[in-house]
Amino acid sequence: MYSKTLFGMFSISLLVLVLVAVILTIWFRAEMVRGYYDLTKTTMGNTDVVFSSSIDNAKDLLMEWYASPDGVSLRLGENNDFTNHMAFLNKTRSILSSTSYLQSVCFINSQRNMALDIGTGVATPENLEKILVSKMLEENGRNHPIVWKVKNRKSEKEMISLLSIPMAEASIGSADFNGMVVMNIDLVGLNKTLFADAQEEQFRIYIINDEGIVVGNSNLEYLGEDWSGKEWVQQVLANEEQFEMRENGKLWEYIAFPTEERGFHIVAQSDYVTQIVNINYIFYIIFAVIIGAAVVIVMLMLLVSRKIFDPFTQIMIRLKQSQIAQKLEPEADDVLFLEHFYHGVSSHIEVLNEKKEKDFIVKNLLLGNQKTETQLLLQNKKIISADSPYYMILVLVENRDLSRNFSMQEYDMLRNMVSNIYTSVLAEYGKCTYFEVGLRRMLFVVSTANEKLVNSVMLEATKEAEETVCKLSNVKLFSLLTPRMTDGGEQCVSWFGRMNDSLKTRHLLGCQETIILENEEETDTESLLMQMIDSLKRREKKEYMQALEAILEKCEKMPYRKFISRLEDIAEAIQKTGKISKNVENRRKSEIDLKERIAALTGREEIMLWLESLYDEAAIEISKVSNHSTANMIEEAVDYIRNNYDDCNLNVNMLADKLNISAAYFGKQFTEFTGCKTLEYILKVRMEKAKNLLLSEPDKDIAQIAEAVGYNNSTYFTTAFKKYYGVTPSRFRDYNVVIGSGDGEKE
């Protein structure tokens, strides 16, 4: 008994331990997998932030140097005296020297010659001044990062891997080329910033561009090599985010996603998949060890855990040795360290918050909502001061070649150039803040402390900025600015709505002159409209077109919605004069067609052509009016129908023959004057007569009533009656008889 009890307890205990072991193993494996993916993606995200921030900083420097007076001089000038640019050269060299991975910056002038090469000594390419121009001509692109290798001047066998970022308004091979600035980044230096020197075979991070060239490698190898032929690289370029692949006898797992900097992909390669598969055998080990002792199980789990997390430990060691970690407070806890590391490399979050606040302002400006909140935010961000006057300038950018639309990249460059020029010019009069309110629309708010600044000065400054933009690019600008405002932003949302509406009208009418939008005034065009209608009645087309042109000139400052309403009034007046669409059905359809037609108009010339076509249509209709009164003709037809509804041959052709006109013209005129078709009107009269006969002559059967109202077939009459009233003639008569007798009993 004792032995059985002991064996049973042992068996139950063993079973419980086995179940616990299985549950713990499954949970442990799931947690390991989840932890691996979380830590891998966090590491990739941190690397992406540092890499993209480095490229963005380089691009910002390029933009600044490209647009600076010295940069323009170096790009456009054929022969430059460098003594005139010493301050610029020293400043540039100082900036390059302060960043370990910036190799050099080169200016290529408009003659496609190297105007200036400022190096830092990070690496010394051979004949860079010659091969760089050739490389740019070979690529024939602009503002597209290029990864390539050049020979080291100090060693014939050593090659230097460079990431070259050009900045130009036009490609180097085009006739519009006006110079280029190129920033060369030493990939070895950049990768030392991103990764430590220690190599790790079990876990690697790569950065490749869209052509499959290696830009970054956590092992600091293969930089600048073309890996586009590798199968896993092809899958990454095909935007596969996670996949497995066997290579060199190992099963590798790849996790990839595009970097924040467009044109690059970040990839994590790990043989952790093999290790995760091996975890399945831990259960058998734990099962065998449980029989001996639970302590051994714990020790084995600790050993396995240590082995599995060893790649991540190595990553943490490399991160703590990086330049960014040296600026942070030491942390014993790795999770806290990663959190602080992320915040350290993500200082641009403040910029993102700034953008979010700007987006909130732009959204409310566009929707006309939350005026008080928008005003407070403008004041808190010191965009507008409660005590100082301010101006608002709204700019619309359009390609002069209307047959071609800008690409998104071209729009981005164009917005940057326009915003920089306007901000630079307007900043002389106060604090200028730029808002992007649409793909082609930009808003500038200028808050000035100069109480004596007048509207005309700000208007001239806006025109100056506009002229500069038009000289540098093939665009048209449509600009509006408010008068001097001192309400502390209270009317900011309302004024923007007016500006946006009026700018849309001016763009539609092609009014490029920059003007100040004064307080809203009612534009009287009634006299000109009467003049148009009078010209139409007299069929004087020249006078009609002159009056139309005068109306459009008066509407140039009008808000878009009011302008569209004015166009509708004009079109309706023309149609009414030409007696177009008189009846209700046609009039409703005409109103819908009219709104759709106006919404499709794209310019002043198209508006003129459309209203000219309305003139031609109305003039034709007016000319058709003869001495015979159409109204009298239709009245005669209506009288004939009411007196001869019992004629089974009554139809449109009979009525047209009696009036000596065509059936088609009679049908059209009848529909316009009565609001319904001829056969519908005949049916209406017959049904009304049939209803009266059913009630007034109850002794007549249905066939007799059908014949009395013009139907030879009683079945067809019953079908028509039911379709018209929703009930058969007999049921209609029975129902009304019951109702009538019920009323009598009640009385």
Secondary structure, DSSP 4 states (H G I P E B T S, - for coil): -HHHHHHHHHHHHHHHHHHHHHHHHHHHHHHHHHHHHHHHHHHHHHHHHHHHHHHHHHHHHHHHHHHSHHHHHHHH-SS--GGGGHHHHHHHHHHHHTSTTEEEEEEE-TTSSEEEEEE-SS--BTTHHHHHHHHHHHHT-SS--EEEEEEETTEEEEEEEEEEEEE-SS-TTSTT---EEEEEEEHHHHHHHHS-S---SSEEEEEEETT-BEEEETTS-STT-B-TTSHHHHHHHTT--EEEEEETTEEEEEEEEE-SSTTEEEEEEE-HHHHHHHHTTHHHHHHHHHHH-HHHHHHHHHHHHHHHTHHHHHHHHHHHHSHHHHTSPP-SSHHHHHHHHHHHH-TTHHHHHHHHHHHHHHHHHHHT--HHHHHHHHHHTTSS-TTS-EEEEEEEEEES-TTSPPPHHHHHHHHHHHHHHHHHHHGGGSEEEEEE-SSSEEEEEEE---TT--HHHHHHHHHHHHHHHHHHSSEEEEEEEPPPB-STTTTHHHHHHHHHHHHHHHHHTT--S-EE--S------HHHHHHHHHHHHTT-HHHHHHHHHHHHHHTTTS-HHHHHHHHHHHHHHHHHHTT-S-SHHHHHHHHHHHHHHHHT--SHHHHHHHHHHHHHHHHHHHHH--SS-HHHHHHHHHHHHHHSTT-TT--HHHHHHHHTS-HHHHHHHHHHHHSS-HHHHHHHHHHHHHHHHHHH-TTS-HHHHHHHTT-S-HHHHHHHHHHHHSS-HHHHHHHHHHHHHHHHHH-
